[in-house]
Amino acid sequence: EEDGTINTRTKVTYYYAKESAGVKEEHIDIITGKPLEETVEYEGDEYTTKPKEIAGYVVVEEHYPENVTGAMKKEEIVVKYYYARAAKVEVEYIDQETKAKIIDNVVIEGYEGKEYKAEEKSFEGYKIFDKPYNSVGKMKITEDEEGELENTTKVRYYYKKVKEEDKPKEDIPTTITNIYNNGTKADTNGNSNNSQNGSASGNVGNSNNGNGISNNTGVSNYQKTPKSGDKIVVAVITIVILIVSNIVITYKKRKDKKNFIK
């Protein structure tokens, strides 16, 4: 020391580093399981990773790693990014007769192995003519005869223009006016008897036809049109008659069968 004394103490300093096995970053083809890039290794306390841009491939978001960033641990940390070859589906909507596209293609982007569903659409003035077999499926990569890869799946819907004769006819309501014979009841001799009561006036007189006499008793040619209540009554009566007829026929068949057995 400066004052001449001797210091016999020695200062010893220890330095420590956080124990860590490091981080490995891997980039893998999800179809083949093979690595697409070299493994990246990190050392230190904190780490951050990110996916790479690989030509012809896209990151499979459904398998995106949860440990892309964090603090290193005693155990080794492995961050795996999965990729698949880019693929897509083009949906076409085509006029069957002209082969022209009704609308622009609908493109569904994805990757090899991803499921897709191509939607059927409705267009005014058209009806569906032919539905594709591959409207639902998985995107795929194919190879042509020359070895070129094709990553587009074509889905084609064909439509046909609706012609006037193809349009659905409006239902014409059936009436029961024929039951009333337009308000006139004809007998077997061909005589037409108009006997409805009404306030309308007319000339009283007899006119001869070929077979008999037509009686005009001062009543105009009023034609009775059934009301809605009459329609319901007639319909109910018709249904009841059909049910009773069915019961009678069934009963008769059973009776005949019993007699035959005896």
C-alpha positions in Angstrom: 0.0 0.0 0.0 1.0 3.6 -0.2 1.6 3.9 3.5 4.0 1.0 3.3 1.7 -1.7 4.7 1.3 -5.0 3.0 -2.2 -6.3 1.9 -2.3 -10.0 1.8 -5.9 -10.3 0.6 -6.5 -11.4 -3.1 -9.8 -10.6 -4.9 -11.2 -13.5 -7.0 -14.2 -12.9 -9.4 -16.3 -15.8 -10.9 -18.3 -15.2 -14.0 -21.4 -17.4 -14.9 -23.3 -18.0 -18.0 -26.9 -19.2 -18.2 -26.9 -22.9 -18.9 -28.6 -23.6 -22.2 -28.6 -26.3 -24.9 -29.4 -23.7 -27.6 -32.2 -23.5 -30.2 -32.5 -25.3 -33.5 -34.7 -23.8 -36.3 -35.8 -26.4 -38.9 -37.7 -26.0 -42.2 -39.5 -29.2 -43.3 -41.6 -30.4 -46.2 -44.8 -31.6 -44.6 -45.5 -34.2 -47.3 -42.1 -35.8 -47.5 -40.7 -34.9 -44.0 -37.4 -33.9 -45.5 -35.6 -30.6 -44.6 -35.8 -27.8 -47.2 -33.1 -25.6 -45.6 -30.2 -26.2 -43.3 -30.8 -26.2 -39.6 -30.2 -22.8 -37.9 -28.8 -22.8 -34.4 -29.0 -20.1 -31.8 -27.0 -19.4 -28.6 -27.6 -16.9 -25.8 -30.5 -16.0 -23.5 -33.2 -14.9 -25.8 -34.1 -16.0 -29.3 -36.3 -15.1 -32.3 -37.0 -17.2 -35.3 -39.0 -16.6 -38.5 -40.1 -18.7 -41.6 -38.1 -18.5 -44.8 -39.2 -17.8 -48.3 -38.7 -21.0 -50.3 -39.5 -21.0 -54.0 -42.6 -23.0 -54.9 -43.6 -23.5 -51.3 -45.9 -21.9 -48.8 -45.9 -22.1 -45.0 -48.6 -24.4 -43.6 -50.4 -22.1 -41.2 -52.3 -24.9 -39.5 -48.9 -26.2 -38.2 -47.3 -22.9 -37.4 -44.9 -23.3 -34.4 -45.9 -21.7 -31.1 -42.3 -21.3 -29.8 -41.0 -18.9 -32.5 -39.6 -16.6 -29.8 -38.7 -17.1 -26.2 -36.0 -17.6 -23.6 -33.5 -20.4 -23.9 -33.6 -23.2 -21.4 -31.4 -25.9 -20.1 -33.0 -28.3 -22.5 -32.6 -27.9 -26.3 -35.4 -26.0 -28.0 -36.5 -27.0 -31.5 -38.6 -24.7 -33.7 -40.1 -26.5 -36.7 -41.6 -24.7 -39.7 -43.6 -26.8 -42.1 -44.0 -26.1 -45.8 -46.0 -27.5 -48.7 -45.8 -27.0 -52.4 -48.1 -24.2 -53.4 -51.3 -25.3 -55.2 -54.6 -23.8 -56.2 -58.1 -24.6 -57.6 -59.7 -22.7 -60.4 -63.5 -22.9 -60.6 -65.0 -22.2 -64.0 -68.7 -21.4 -64.7 -69.4 -22.1 -68.4 -72.2 -21.8 -70.8 -72.8 -25.3 -72.2 -73.8 -24.1 -75.7 -71.3 -21.3 -76.4 -68.5 -22.6 -74.0 -68.1 -19.0 -72.9 -67.4 -18.2 -69.2 -70.4 -16.8 -67.4 -68.2 -15.0 -64.8 -64.5 -14.8 -64.2 -62.8 -17.9 -62.7 -62.9 -18.2 -58.9 -59.4 -19.0 -57.5 -58.9 -20.9 -54.3 -55.3 -20.6 -53.1 -53.7 -23.3 -50.9 -51.1 -26.0 -51.0 -50.7 -29.6 -51.8 -52.9 -31.8 -49.7 -55.2 -29.0 -48.5 -59.0 -29.7 -48.7 -61.2 -27.5 -50.8 -64.8 -27.1 -51.8 -65.8 -25.4 -55.0 -69.2 -23.7 -54.7 -72.0 -24.1 -57.1 -73.6 -20.8 -58.1 -76.9 -19.7 -59.4 -77.2 -17.3 -62.4 -80.3 -15.6 -63.7 -81.5 -17.1 -66.9 -79.5 -20.3 -66.5 -79.9 -23.7 -64.9 -77.2 -26.2 -63.9 -76.5 -28.6 -66.7 -73.5 -30.7 -65.5 -71.9 -30.8 -62.1 -68.1 -31.6 -61.8 -67.0 -34.8 -60.1 -64.2 -32.9 -58.3 -66.1 -30.1 -56.7 -64.8 -31.4 -53.4 -61.3 -32.8 -52.8 -57.7 -32.1 -51.9 -55.3 -29.9 -53.8 -52.6 -31.8 -55.7 -49.5 -31.4 -57.8 -49.3 -33.5 -61.0 -46.6 -34.0 -63.5 -47.2 -34.0 -67.3 -45.6 -36.1 -69.9 -42.7 -33.6 -70.3 -42.0 -33.7 -66.6 -43.5 -30.2 -65.9 -45.3 -29.8 -62.6 -48.9 -28.6 -62.7 -50.3 -27.2 -59.5 -53.7 -26.1 -60.6 -56.9 -28.2 -60.3 -59.7 -27.2 -62.7 -63.3 -27.5 -61.6 -65.9 -26.8 -64.2 -69.6 -26.2 -63.8 -71.7 -26.2 -67.0 -74.9 -24.2 -67.3 -77.7 -24.1 -69.9 -79.8 -21.1 -70.8 -83.4 -21.5 -69.7 -85.7 -21.3 -72.8 -89.2 -20.2 -72.8 -90.6 -23.7 -73.1 -88.3 -24.8 -70.2 -89.7 -22.3 -67.8 -92.0 -23.7 -65.1 -95.6 -23.2 -65.9 -97.8 -21.4 -63.4 -100.3 -23.7 -61.7 -103.8 -23.1 -63.1 -106.2 -23.6 -60.2 -108.7 -26.4 -61.0 -112.3 -25.5 -60.3 -115.4 -27.6 -59.9 -117.6 -25.5 -62.3 -118.0 -28.6 -64.4 -120.0 -30.1 -61.6 -122.5 -27.3 -62.0 -122.2 -27.4 -65.8 -121.9 -23.6 -65.8 -125.2 -23.3 -63.9 -127.1 -25.4 -66.4 -128.3 -29.0 -65.8 -128.9 -31.0 -68.9 -131.3 -33.9 -69.0 -131.0 -37.0 -71.1 -133.3 -35.7 -73.8 -131.2 -32.7 -74.5 -133.6 -30.3 -72.8 -131.8 -27.4 -71.1 -133.6 -26.2 -68.0 -132.6 -22.8 -66.6 -134.6 -22.5 -63.4 -132.4 -20.4 -61.1 -134.1 -17.6 -59.1 -132.6 -14.1 -59.5 -133.5 -10.5 -59.7 -132.5 -10.1 -63.3 -135.4 -9.7 -65.7 -136.0 -11.3 -69.1 -138.7 -12.2 -71.7 -141.1 -14.9 -71.0 -141.5 -17.2 -73.9 -141.0 -20.7 -75.2 -138.5 -21.6 -77.9 -138.5 -25.0 -79.6 -135.3 -27.0 -80.2 -134.8 -30.2 -82.0 -135.9 -32.5 -79.2 -137.9 -30.5 -76.7 -138.7 -27.3 -75.0 -136.4 -24.8 -73.4 -138.1 -23.1 -70.5 -137.0 -19.4 -70.0 -139.1 -18.2 -67.0 -138.0 -14.6 -67.1 -134.5 -15.4 -65.7 -131.4 -14.2 -67.5 -128.6 -16.6 -68.5 -127.1 -16.5 -65.0 -124.2 -18.9 -64.6 -123.6 -20.2 -61.1 -119.9 -20.2 -60.1 -119.1 -22.2 -57.0 -117.9 -20.3 -54.0 -114.9 -21.3 -51.9 -117.2 -22.9 -49.3 -118.8 -25.0 -52.0 -115.3 -26.2 -53.2 -114.4 -27.3 -49.7 -117.7 -29.2 -49.3 -117.2 -31.0 -52.6 -113.6 -31.8 -51.8 -114.6 -33.3 -48.4 -117.4 -35.3 -49.9 -115.0 -36.7 -52.5 -112.5 -37.7 -49.9 -115.1 -39.4 -47.7 -116.5 -41.3 -50.8 -112.9 -42.5 -51.6 -112.3 -43.7 -48.0 -115.7 -45.5 -47.8 -115.1 -47.1 -51.1 -111.7 -48.3 -50.0 -113.1 -49.8 -46.8 -115.9 -51.6 -48.7 -113.5 -53.0 -51.2 -111.1 -54.2 -48.5 -114.0 -55.8 -46.5 -115.3 -57.6 -49.7 -111.8 -59.0 -50.5 -111.5 -60.3 -46.9 -115.0 -61.9 -47.1 -114.3 -63.5 -50.4 -111.0 -64.8 -49.1 -112.7 -66.4 -46.1 -115.4 -68.0 -48.3 -112.7 -69.4 -50.5 -110.9 -71.0 -47.5 -114.1 -72.6 -46.3 
